[in-house]
Amino acid sequence: MIAETVCSAASAAGLGIAVVTAYRKRFLAAARIAAYSLVPVALVMTGIVGWAADTAFSPTAWAGFILLGGAWALFATTRAVERRRGGSRTERKEARAAQRDAVAPAASAPSLSPGSRPAARPAATPRASSGDDFSDIEAILKKHGI
């Protein structure tokens, strides 16, 4: 009974604010406020407010919400642990089997005889001295006070 009265009062106040807003020539805002203010009355008329009030004061409903929260926490914990481990045991076995099957079983090891080695690369242009590389790094560190 009290919840219905509060919802009706809130709707009446909202409609009053919508009228004042419309009087100030802000019709779009007034229509939006009127729409929001009609929601509590609609909830009372559909019976949702009565159901919510009965649920809010029911110890059985609170126990059910606590059990739902516990179930959600267990589910979230198991998912986090599963992600940390890298999937389930069957998924890991399947991944290992797929990796083993990916290699050709009849292939032989490559030959490393002297005639089959690739030719050596030509000498590259000499690099700048390592002192130049470190001087840049030192300048950056000094700039940041390290």
Secondary structure, DSSP 8 states (H G I E B T S, - for coil): -HHHHHHHHHHHHHHHHHHHHHHTT-HHHHHHHHHHHHHHHHHHHHTHHHHHHHHHT-HHHHHHHHHHHHHHHHHHHHHHHHHHHTS-HHHHHHHHHHHHHHS-TT-------GGGS------------HHHHHHHHHHHHHHTT-
